[in-house]
């Protein structure tokens, strides 16, 4: 997800994260992760930084096609719904 620079600072990113977390809860998904260049934004939404190697192997199927693989410069973060109650 991304917010165009001219639209930033208006709460749109917050709304998108809230909508994603709401939908994941409705689907019974308890763990959500992301890769980002803006870890502090996601930390404000109770995501915690983790080592990329802790993520499921399936993630690397998509990452394998990335030109930055295996030297990804994004930060991995995870959200555990059950810990947010």
C-alpha positions in Angstrom: 0.0 0.0 0.0 1.1 3.5 -0.6 -0.2 7.1 -0.3 0.7 9.6 -2.9 3.0 12.3 -1.6 0.5 15.1 -2.2 -2.1 13.1 -0.1 0.1 12.2 2.9 -0.6 13.6 6.3 -4.4 13.3 6.0 -4.9 10.0 7.7 -5.3 7.9 4.6 -2.5 5.5 5.5 -4.0 5.0 9.0 -7.4 4.3 7.4 -5.9 1.7 5.0 -4.0 -0.1 7.8 -7.2 -0.1 10.0 -9.2 -1.5 7.0 -6.6 -4.2 6.4 -6.5 -5.2 10.0 -10.3 -5.2 10.3 -10.6 -7.4 7.2 -8.0 -9.8 8.5 -9.8 -10.1 11.8 -13.1 -10.8 9.9 -11.3 -13.5 8.0 -9.9 -15.0 11.2 -6.3 -14.1 10.2 -4.4 -13.5 13.5 -1.0 -12.6 12.1 -0.3 -9.9 9.5 3.2 -8.9 8.3 4.6 -6.3 6.0 7.8 -5.1 4.4 8.3 -1.3 4.6 10.6 1.6 4.3 8.6 3.4 7.0 8.7 1.1 10.0 7.7 3.8 12.5 4.4 4.3 10.7 3.5 0.6 11.2 4.9 0.5 14.8 2.3 3.2 15.6 -0.3 0.6 14.5 1.2 -2.0 16.9 3.3 -3.8 14.4 6.7 -5.1 15.8 9.9 -5.3 13.9 11.1 -8.9 13.3 14.0 -10.6 11.5 13.0 -11.4 7.9 14.1 -15.0 8.4 11.3 -15.5 10.9 8.7 -15.1 8.1 7.1 -18.1 6.4 9.1 -19.6 3.5 6.2 -18.9 1.2 7.0 -15.2 1.4 10.3 -15.8 -0.3 8.4 -17.1 -3.4 7.4 -13.5 -4.2 10.6 -12.0 -2.9 12.7 -14.3 -5.2 11.5 -12.3 -8.2 12.4 -8.9 -6.7 15.6 -7.3 -8.2 16.7 -6.5 -4.6 16.7 -10.2 -3.6 18.5 -11.3 -1.4 19.7 -7.9 -0.3 16.3 -6.4 0.7 16.6 -3.0 2.3 13.0 -3.0 3.7 12.1 -3.6 7.3 9.9 -6.6 8.2 7.2 -6.1 10.7 4.5 -8.3 12.2 1.1 -7.7 13.9 -0.4 -10.4 16.2 -4.1 -9.8 16.6 -4.4 -11.9 19.7 -1.8 -9.8 21.5 -3.8 -6.6 20.8 -6.9 -7.4 22.9 
